Amino acid sequence: MINEIQNIDETSDTECTTDSNLVRLNIQKSHQILPQVNTSHDLKDLDIDQLKLLSEEIRDFLIQSISKTGGHLGPNLGTVEIIIALHKVFDLPRDEIVFDVGHQCYVHKILTGRKSQFDTLRKYKGISGFTKRSESIFDSFTAGHGGPSISCALGKAIARDMKGASNNIVALIGDGALAEGMALEALNHLGHSQHPLIIILNDNEMSISPNVGGYSKYLNRLRNEPHFRSSKDYFKHLVRELPSYGEKLYHMMSKVKDSFKYLVTPGVIFEELGIRYVGPVDGHNLEALIPVLEEAKRTNKPIIIHVQTKKGRGFIPAEDTSPKGAIWHGGGPFDIHKGCFIKSDNEAPSYSKIFGQHLSRMAGDDPKICAVTAAMSDGTGLVKFAEQHPDRIFDVSMAEQHAVGIGSGLAASNLKPFVAIYSTFLQRAFDQIMHDCCLQNLPVRFCMDRSGLVGADGPTHHGVFDIAYLRLLPNIICMAPKDEQEFVSMLNTMRNHQAGPIAIRYPRGSGTGEAVTDFASSVKIGEGELLSEGSDLTLVAIGSMVVPAQRIAKALEAELSIRVSVINGRFIKPLDEQLILTQVKKSKCVVTIEEGTIKGGFGSGVLELLSSNKVYIPCLNIGIPDEFIAQGTIPVLFKEIGLDDQSLQKTITSWLKEIK
Ligand SMILES: Cc1ncc(C[n+]2csc(CCOP(=O)(O)OP(=O)(O)O)c2C)c(N)n1
């Protein structure tokens, strides 16, 4: 059964509390200012006290609204004042804000005429949980993935300058997303090109869980700058005070740019790149934020404003900055009073959970096994692994390309890396998979969680392209399990496979929900499974569509009095050629079914197999059509694209009539 509640890209196991003081700061019964504010124009005349009150009312609105719909709670509570200040200072949509990831855009949506639609947030045909150009002229760029904001904003700034226009372009990026390669490449170019662009760096010390890495440490040092600067000032003071040589020495040291400058200039990395650094600024203090933004508007140069915020501010459980607090980054509906997510009816463990548990189990017997995650240890189910094997998990921060590079290096050094990345985010590392892994035939194990449709996160997050983008690469083996037991068997296959790269795709939530009982078995590479035999039609299905294919076969047999073979493909690459060819030749036609794109998908592979073996029989490929799929619950989306049981049966029945 599909888990409807846990509809965001993270997990949501929480403990409830009965102590209301541990949950909310205060619940407001009615709002004074928010009802009058629908667009940024409505806040232009508000004074600072009114803006402060507006911030509190917006926070209250967010908590109440997201508690019902689910959504990205923590990131939005943390950016209330930043967005209000941006809307106060800038003239939107003439000026533009490019959001990174776009998950922190809710206040922007409230201030751009979409407040009344918040009950539709992330629902089918409702407003998106991310910025979306087709939704509003105020959404300057469509987003969902981390890293693109500075590049896309710079493109806009270049275009503005080419046209001789004078509007402001702002990129809003978190400290987590700043670790993405694309963001760092953009900073490098921005400093060189010197096009005026304002970057707001929202530093809350968290990505989904606490941030890791050198950048994060560096930002931390800047964050503590008042202390840092005062100790440097003290140092300067000490040098100058030295008898007779002091002043001379101070000037000499000032000239030794690369050493002394590091001691006295905050944000030196950005300054060295050619980007003016301002900060750190208290991101919850409108009196501090507004003048800094006004000043940035006048600067006419690339500038980065380092803003310090608290993720989840205003809802105590979401303010937790420990790894446990990561669940409040985003999740389903929650109980405001008890501070916990509302449990789904589906108690079956998710694929992510089974993955983490089994990997940890395997790692207990095999010291070569290690795990790589790109800031998603919760979402990919690796938290337990991290507890049990802390020295064998590598959280590389939001950096999928680097994660694949690390995995390739580990594999080249005879270790057994399992690189766990959501299908959609692994797209960012396509060339690394080709160049750093497949070309050298390195045994990296790619574990692609959230393959297939993911629901409310929508088109940026549906993991529907991986079959197509992996099966074209030489050397790689690619599998998809039909259920949880087969999943565990395939993980064992991956552990044992040392000859080259191997990937597994598995869906969000759980599968059939049947308990896994056999933890030792494995599947043979390239071996599919014949589930039923019949001479009129062969259904060849892969992964999540195998069990539905079995149901549909039965329904078709009953409806049309025909005999249907069902093959569980198991392997996207290599296909079980013998099984498929033998079975297809016996029947009169073949239908392939997959939860991936029809173009270049598993069915394309079957077609290629048939044509290269001169088997010319009618073949129908069913899967994700050649379009971006909307947001919504998975059953609704399945119905829309014809992947639900009823539609499948109807499509196949009418196709059979056509080809008769
Ligand atoms: C390429 C990519 N990888 C991973 C994710 C999943 N993800 C969404 S938000 C997020 C953390 C973002 O951290 P930060 O930029 O600091 O923003 P914050 O949520 O802390 O405001 C992650 C890892 C993503 N959206 N895109």
The ligand as a MOL file (V3000), in Angstrom:
LIG
                    3D

  0  0  0     0  0            999 V3000
M  V30 BEGIN CTAB
M  V30 COUNTS 26 27 0 0 0
M  V30 BEGIN ATOM
M  V30 1 C 20.3650 18.1020 -5.6360 0
M  V30 2 C 19.5670 17.9130 -4.3710 0
M  V30 3 N 20.0280 17.0860 -3.4150 0
M  V30 4 C 19.3000 16.8930 -2.2880 0
M  V30 5 C 18.1130 17.5290 -2.1060 0
M  V30 6 C 17.2610 17.2530 -0.8650 0
M  V30 7 N 17.2250 18.4410 -0.0180 0 CHG=1
M  V30 8 C 16.2060 19.3110 -0.0470 0
M  V30 9 S 16.4420 20.6100 0.9480 0
M  V30 10 C 17.9100 19.9800 1.4970 0
M  V30 11 C 18.7090 20.7200 2.5200 0
M  V30 12 C 18.9300 22.1380 2.1090 0
M  V30 13 O 19.7200 22.7640 3.0810 0
M  V30 14 P 19.9090 24.3200 2.9950 0
M  V30 15 O 20.2690 24.7090 1.6180 0
M  V30 16 O 20.8460 24.7150 4.0700 0
M  V30 17 O 18.4640 24.8990 3.2760 0
M  V30 18 P 17.6010 24.7840 4.6040 0
M  V30 19 O 16.6360 23.6630 4.3570 0
M  V30 20 O 18.5050 24.5080 5.7460 0
M  V30 21 O 16.9040 26.0770 4.7100 0
M  V30 22 C 18.2120 18.7800 0.8760 0
M  V30 23 C 19.4040 17.9670 1.1440 0
M  V30 24 C 17.6720 18.3900 -3.1320 0
M  V30 25 N 16.5120 19.0320 -3.0650 0
M  V30 26 N 18.4220 18.5720 -4.2370 0
M  V30 END ATOM
M  V30 BEGIN BOND
M  V30 1 1 1 2
M  V30 2 1 2 3
M  V30 3 2 2 26
M  V30 4 2 3 4
M  V30 5 1 4 5
M  V30 6 1 5 6
M  V30 7 2 5 24
M  V30 8 1 6 7
M  V30 9 2 7 8
M  V30 10 1 7 22
M  V30 11 1 8 9
M  V30 12 1 9 10
M  V30 13 1 10 11
M  V30 14 2 10 22
M  V30 15 1 11 12
M  V30 16 1 12 13
M  V30 17 1 13 14
M  V30 18 2 14 15
M  V30 19 1 14 16
M  V30 20 1 14 17
M  V30 21 1 17 18
M  V30 22 2 18 19
M  V30 23 1 18 20
M  V30 24 1 18 21
M  V30 25 1 22 23
M  V30 26 1 24 25
M  V30 27 1 24 26
M  V30 END BOND
M  V30 END CTAB
M  END
